[in-house]
Amino acid sequence: MREREGELVQVIFARVRDDGFGPAGAADAEYVAGLRAAIAAALEFVLTGIEHGEEWTGSIPVLALEQARRAARIGVSLDTVLRRYVLGSTLLEEFVMDEADRGDLPGEREALRGALRVQALALNRLLEAITNEYRDELARAGRSSEQRRAERIRGLLAGGGVIEQSELVKLDYELDAWHFGVIARGAGAREVLHGLAASLDQRLLCVASGEETVWAWLSGQRRLEMAALERAVSRSGGVSFAVGEPARGLQGWRLTHQQAQAALVVALRRPQRFTRYADVALLATALKDEALARVLLDVYLLPLDDSGDRAPVLRETLHVYLAKECSVSSVAAMLNVARSTIEKRLRMIEKKLGRSLHPCPAELGVALQLYDLGVSADHLSIGAQ
């Protein structure tokens, strides 16, 4: 089972994500990332229990408890949370039975019964701890004004109709304006956002979405330039930002937040101070679409692996070639090799890929970025790490 642990995480995450009782939490990039991390931690917990036997009393995984709190905050029901764990446990049991069917060792039947008993005990402990953590988080939040505000904002994001004026009064925000959707992460994110809005003369709407995560919108009657926002962010300390594109009105308010969520999918894998949706739109789409990611990797990178020891050199050449806007002379200077050597490498790449690099396809750049993020065709699902 240990040898198949990576495969187990991928299969369980894919099933829980796709079949896990509706799309609850699917629009929240941090929740999706936390879901995969919690699955990996829970699986490690159960496998360790199987290794140590029924008397083992190891600690409940911190990542699973964090995910329970996150689910409570964003409105994923406790029933959904628990049923996702039960689904994962059922899939694990299928793997255990599959391994048993493959072998024919003395005492295997008794070992199988023991493994299933420990798995059931571990699942019960997990479900009890997660239930308590979820309910404690709800009790901490209570029906505070912040909690009601978060529920109201999430409802408006999910809705498709006209927003009543009374809702806008409660939020103290004007939707008939230009908006920037922002997701800020880090200690003191809310305070940084207030300072940012003041420095840019923008109205601010924000709500906590995690212990150090804040969803926010900056708005004004005049469209704020992205360059001005980025300059202001560069002076804002250690907080990181995932940012949508400027958009106007109610639909724009929703759209720019959706774009910030997509940018966050990349930012969670490639931490940096400022991640703009327009800069990572294709990569974000590929990270959320397993079929697309697999095609890009299979078509644009897998053929290079047949080059053996030369594969890393060819990938590096491609990286620089794209960065230097397909200028062979610039690549040669950057890598400190002869122009003829670069031309030879590019011809080899074209032969391996079975396609021309002129013009250089955008899909190739996305495939290389997926590779840089540690995504490979052999290690999908990729919904989050």
LINWOZI-V721603 format. One record per pair of residues at least 4 apart in sequence whose C-alpha atoms are under 6 Angstrom apart, sorted by the first residue. I is the first residue (numbers start at 1). J is the second residue. Records with the same first field share a line. If there is no record, write none. Layout:
I = J / J
//
This chain:
8 = 12
9 = 13 / 40
10 = 381
12 = 16 / 88
13 = 17 / 36
14 = 18
15 = 19
16 = 20 / 84
20 = 84
24 = 76
29 = 261 / 265
30 = 34
33 = 384 / 385
34 = 38 / 67
38 = 42 / 63 / 64
41 = 61
46 = 119 / 122
49 = 53 / 56
50 = 115 / 118
52 = 56
54 = 118
65 = 130
68 = 130 / 134
69 = 134 / 137
71 = 76
72 = 134
126 = 130
127 = 131
130 = 134
132 = 136
138 = 142
143 = 147
150 = 207
157 = 254
168 = 172 / 173
175 = 249 / 250
176 = 249
177 = 220 / 221 / 248 / 249
178 = 219 / 220 / 221 / 223 / 247 / 248
179 = 218 / 219 / 246 / 247 / 248 / 253
180 = 217 / 218 / 246
181 = 217 / 243 / 244 / 256 / 257 / 260
182 = 216 / 217 / 242 / 243 / 260
183 = 214 / 215 / 241 / 242
184 = 189 / 213 / 214 / 240 / 241
185 = 189 / 212 / 213 / 239 / 240
186 = 212 / 239
187 = 212
197 = 201 / 202
202 = 218 / 219 / 220
203 = 218 / 219
204 = 217 / 218
205 = 216 / 217
206 = 215 / 216
207 = 214 / 215
208 = 214
209 = 213 / 214
240 = 273
241 = 273 / 274
242 = 260 / 263 / 264 / 275
243 = 260 / 276
244 = 256 / 259 / 260 / 277
245 = 256
247 = 252
248 = 252
251 = 255
252 = 256
259 = 277
262 = 284
263 = 277
264 = 268
266 = 270 / 284
267 = 271
277 = 281
280 = 284
283 = 366
286 = 292 / 293
288 = 383
294 = 298 / 377
295 = 299
296 = 300 / 367
297 = 301 / 367
298 = 302
300 = 364
303 = 352
304 = 311
305 = 311
307 = 311
317 = 321
320 = 324 / 331
321 = 326 / 331
322 = 326
332 = 336 / 337 / 338 / 339
350 = 354 / 355 / 356
370 = 375
371 = 375
//
